[in-house]
């Protein structure tokens, strides 16, 4: 019995020594002992305490078939921790529940092919009228929310946050504008009621949503970084329906604002922070706009985020082709 116990002790010691040797072995090994070495440095980054997430932009309006499916394949190759959206995920603009279910089923079927979590956010195509708002609630839950991952706070905003009365006014004005565009009724689109509504371009935010995000920011005062995502550029709206009051609360922390909607990429520094409008991930494009391109965005959450916009036509598989 003593001999057996001694054998177990020796065996355990052997495995412990092997494990210790593995842990203490240098990560970088080579056999060049003298003279020049064909590399620039042997100082490598320590184990990373950051993570990388991705963002897709508008699929609609005017979705171009196959683009988003390609983006899903490309994102699986890039392997971010999770993927965020900035809205306009379906064509929408209808009160037909069967049509809405069909469109969301189509989007979800493609999205399920992602190898990582996907976070939904609604745009004007996804939240066009009260019935679509209710459909969203039943399928996805809240229209605005927040979460924290690895000490990074994400504010996912609803830029279609109008009273039901105002939402219906916008919806009916939009329907009339579409008839003008299609030649069904006379008129000039640029002179239509819908074209001149600030909500069409800038969106809107309710007092309830403002309070919700103020509370979220107060709950997490010392996170490493805060990302604020929305569909329409609420930060361009200057009245109390815009982002201004929330920006005042954000002013004592590091943050980045990202939105979609305009289908053309732009970037600016505002309040000493990055504000960017993404291009498209399948939505319609103006042919004469050099900043209207399909892309996915990768964000590495280092001490200061490293944001990289990757044009989809440059993300290739092992054969040198855009993946199907």
C-alpha positions in Angstrom: 0.0 0.0 0.0 2.8 2.4 0.9 4.5 1.6 -2.4 1.3 2.4 -4.3 0.9 5.8 -2.5 4.6 6.6 -3.2 4.0 5.8 -6.9 1.0 8.2 -7.0 3.0 11.0 -5.4 5.9 10.6 -7.9 3.4 10.5 -10.8 1.7 13.7 -9.6 5.0 15.5 -9.1 5.9 14.6 -12.7 2.7 16.1 -14.1 3.2 19.2 -12.0 6.7 19.7 -13.3 5.5 19.2 -16.9 2.7 21.8 -16.3 5.1 24.3 -14.7 7.6 23.9 -17.6 4.8 24.6 -20.1 3.8 27.7 -18.2 7.3 29.1 -17.9 8.4 28.2 -21.4 8.8 31.4 -23.5 6.0 32.1 -25.9 8.5 33.0 -28.7 11.2 30.4 -29.4 13.8 30.2 -32.3 17.1 28.6 -33.1 19.1 31.6 -34.2 21.8 32.0 -31.6 24.1 34.6 -33.1 24.1 37.5 -35.5 21.2 39.4 -37.0 17.7 38.1 -36.7 15.0 38.5 -39.4 12.4 40.3 -37.2 12.0 43.7 -35.6 11.4 42.9 -32.0 10.9 40.2 -29.4 8.7 42.3 -27.3 5.2 41.0 -27.7 1.8 42.3 -26.4 0.8 40.7 -23.1 -2.4 38.7 -22.8 -5.1 41.1 -24.1 -7.7 42.3 -21.6 -9.8 43.8 -24.4 -12.3 42.4 -26.9 -13.5 43.2 -30.4 -17.1 43.7 -31.5 -18.6 44.5 -35.0 -21.3 46.7 -36.3 -23.5 46.4 -39.4 -25.3 49.3 -40.9 -28.4 49.8 -43.0 -29.8 46.9 -45.0 -32.8 49.0 -46.1 -34.4 50.9 -47.7 -33.8 49.4 -51.0 -32.0 46.3 -49.9 -29.7 44.8 -52.5 -30.0 41.0 -52.4 -27.1 38.9 -51.1 -25.1 41.7 -49.5 -26.1 41.0 -45.9 -25.7 37.3 -46.3 -22.1 37.9 -47.5 -21.5 40.2 -44.5 -22.6 37.4 -42.2 -20.0 35.0 -43.8 -17.3 37.7 -43.5 -18.1 38.4 -39.9 -17.8 34.7 -39.1 -14.3 34.9 -40.6 -13.4 38.0 -38.6 -14.8 36.4 -35.4 -15.7 39.4 -33.2 -17.1 38.7 -29.8 -20.6 40.0 -30.9 -22.3 42.1 -33.6 -24.4 45.2 -33.1 -26.8 46.9 -35.5 -27.9 50.5 -36.1 -31.3 49.7 -37.6 -33.2 49.4 -40.9 -33.0 45.7 -40.9 -36.2 45.0 -42.9 -38.2 47.0 -45.5 -41.2 47.4 -43.2 -43.4 50.4 -43.6 -46.5 48.3 -43.4 -49.3 47.4 -41.0 -49.6 43.9 -42.5 -48.6 41.5 -39.7 -48.1 38.5 -42.1 -45.7 40.6 -44.3 -43.8 41.8 -41.2 -43.4 38.2 -40.0 -42.1 37.2 -43.4 -39.6 40.0 -43.5 -38.3 39.4 -40.0 -38.2 35.6 -40.6 -36.0 36.3 -43.6 -33.7 38.6 -41.7 -33.5 36.3 -38.7 -32.8 33.2 -40.8 -29.7 35.0 -42.2 -28.6 36.4 -38.9 -28.8 33.0 -37.2 -25.8 31.9 -39.3 -23.6 34.2 -37.2 -21.3 32.4 -34.9 -21.7 35.0 -32.2 -24.5 37.0 -30.5 -26.3 39.7 -32.5 -27.9 42.8 -30.9 -31.0 44.3 -32.6 -31.7 48.0 -32.9 -34.6 49.5 -34.8 -34.7 52.1 -37.5 -37.4 53.9 -39.3 -38.0 50.9 -41.6 -38.4 48.7 -38.5 -40.5 51.0 -36.4 -42.7 52.9 -39.0 -46.0 52.8 -37.2 -47.7 51.7 -33.9 -48.4 48.2 -35.2 -44.8 47.7 -36.1 -43.8 49.0 -32.7 -46.0 46.4 -31.1 -44.7 43.7 -33.4 -41.1 44.6 -32.3 -42.1 44.4 -28.6 -43.6 41.0 -29.0 -40.7 39.6 -30.9 -37.6 41.4 -29.5 -38.7 43.1 -26.3 -37.7 46.8 -25.5 -37.0 49.2 -28.3 -34.2 50.8 -26.3 -31.9 49.2 -23.7 -28.3 49.1 -22.4 -25.8 46.4 -21.4 -22.3 46.2 -20.1 -19.6 43.8 -21.4 -16.1 43.7 -20.0 -16.4 47.1 -18.3 -17.7 48.8 -21.6 -21.2 50.3 -21.5 -23.5 50.1 -24.6 -26.5 52.4 -25.0 -28.9 51.1 -27.7 -31.2 54.0 -28.5 -34.6 54.3 -30.3 -34.5 57.3 -32.6 -38.2 56.6 -33.6 -39.4 57.3 -30.1 -42.4 59.5 -30.8 -45.9 59.7 -29.3 -48.4 57.4 -31.0 -50.2 60.5 -32.4 -47.0 61.9 -33.9 -45.9 58.5 -35.2 -49.2 58.2 -37.1 -48.8 61.7 -38.5 -45.4 60.9 -39.8 -46.6 57.5 -41.1 -49.4 59.0 -43.1 -47.3 61.9 -44.4 -44.7 59.3 -45.5 -47.4 57.3 -47.4 -48.4 60.4 -49.3 -44.8 61.2 -50.1 -44.3 57.7 -51.5 -47.3 58.2 -53.8 -45.7 61.4 -55.1 -42.4 59.6 -55.7 -44.3 56.8 -57.5 -46.3 59.2 -59.6 -49.6 58.1 -58.1 -50.5 61.7 -57.1 -49.2 65.0 -58.2 -46.7 66.9 -56.2 -43.0 67.5 -55.6 -41.4 65.3 -53.0 -39.1 68.0 -51.7 -42.1 70.2 -51.0 -44.1 67.4 -49.3 -45.0 67.5 -45.6 -42.9 64.4 -44.9 -39.8 65.7 -46.6 -39.8 68.8 -44.3 -40.5 66.9 -41.0 -37.4 67.0 -38.7 -38.2 63.5 -37.7 -37.5 62.2 -41.2 -33.9 63.3 -41.0 -33.1 63.4 -37.3 -35.5 61.2 -35.4 -36.7 61.9 -31.9 -36.4 60.8 -28.3 -39.0 60.8 -25.6 -38.5 62.1 -22.0 -38.9 58.5 -20.8 -36.0 57.3 -22.9 -33.9 60.2 -21.8 -34.5 59.4 -18.1 -33.8 55.7 -18.7 -30.4 56.4 -20.2 -29.6 59.0 -17.6 -30.2 56.3 -15.0 -28.0 53.8 -16.9 -25.2 56.3 -17.0 -25.5 57.1 -13.3 -25.5 53.4 -12.6 -22.2 52.9 -14.4 -20.2 56.1 -13.8 -16.7 54.6 -14.1 -16.8 52.2 -17.1 -13.8 52.1 -19.4 -15.8 53.4 -22.4 -19.4 54.1 -23.4 -20.7 53.5 -26.9 -24.0 55.2 -27.9 -25.7 53.6 -30.9 -28.9 54.9 -32.7 -30.4 54.8 -36.2 -31.0 58.5 -37.0 -28.5 61.2 -35.9 -30.3 62.4 -32.8 -27.2 64.5 -32.0 -28.1 66.8 -35.0 -31.5 67.7 -33.5 -31.2 70.7 -31.3 -34.4 70.8 -29.4 -35.4 68.7 -26.3 -36.1 65.7 -28.6 -32.5 65.4 -29.6 -29.4 64.1 -27.9 -28.3 67.3 -26.2 -29.5 66.6 -22.7 -27.9 63.2 -22.7 -24.7 64.6 -24.1 -24.5 66.8 -21.0 -24.5 63.7 -18.8 -22.0 62.0 -21.1 -19.6 65.0 -20.9 -17.7 63.6 -17.9 -16.7 60.3 -19.5 -15.2 58.8 -22.7 -17.7 57.8 -25.3 -18.3 57.3 -29.0 -21.6 57.9 -30.9 -22.5 55.8 -34.0 -25.5 55.9 -36.2 -26.7 55.0 -39.7 -29.7 56.1 -41.8 -28.0 58.4 -44.3 -26.3 55.5 -46.3 -23.2 57.6 -46.6 -20.2 57.4 -44.3 -19.0 60.5 -42.4 -17.0 61.2 -39.3 -16.6 64.3 -37.1 -15.2 65.3 -33.7 -17.9 66.7 -31.5 -17.5 67.5 -27.8 -13.9 66.1 -28.3 -15.4 62.7 -29.1 -15.9 60.6 -32.2 -19.3 60.8 -33.9 -19.7 58.7 -37.0 -22.4 57.9 -39.5 -22.0 54.5 -41.1 -22.5 53.6 -44.8 -24.5 50.6 -45.7 -24.5 46.8 -45.3 -26.9 46.2 -48.2 -29.0 49.3 -48.3 -29.5 51.5 -51.3 -26.7 53.8 -52.5 -26.3 56.9 -54.5 -24.1 56.1 -57.4 -22.3 59.5 -57.4 -21.5 59.3 -53.7 -18.0 58.1 -53.0 -18.8 57.6 -49.3 -21.8 55.3 -50.1 -20.2 51.9 -49.7 -21.0 48.6 -48.1 -18.9 47.8 -45.0 -18.7 46.3 -41.6 -17.1 48.0 -38.6 -14.7 46.4 -36.2 -14.1 48.0 -32.8 -11.3 46.9 -30.6 -11.9 48.1 -27.0 -8.4 49.1 -26.1 -7.7 51.9 -23.6 -9.0 54.1 -26.5 -11.1 52.2 -28.9 -9.5 51.3 -32.3 -12.3 51.6 -34.9 -11.7 50.0 -38.3 -14.2 50.2 -41.2 -13.7 47.3 -43.6 -15.2 47.6 -47.1 -16.9 44.3 -47.8 -15.4 44.0 -51.3 -12.0 43.8 -49.7 -12.8 41.0 -47.2 -11.8 37.8 -49.1 -11.7 34.1 -48.3 -8.8 31.7 -48.8 -9.3 31.6 -52.6 -9.1 35.4 -52.8 -12.8 35.9 -53.4 -15.6 37.6 -51.5 -17.2 34.7 -49.6 -20.7 33.6 -50.5 
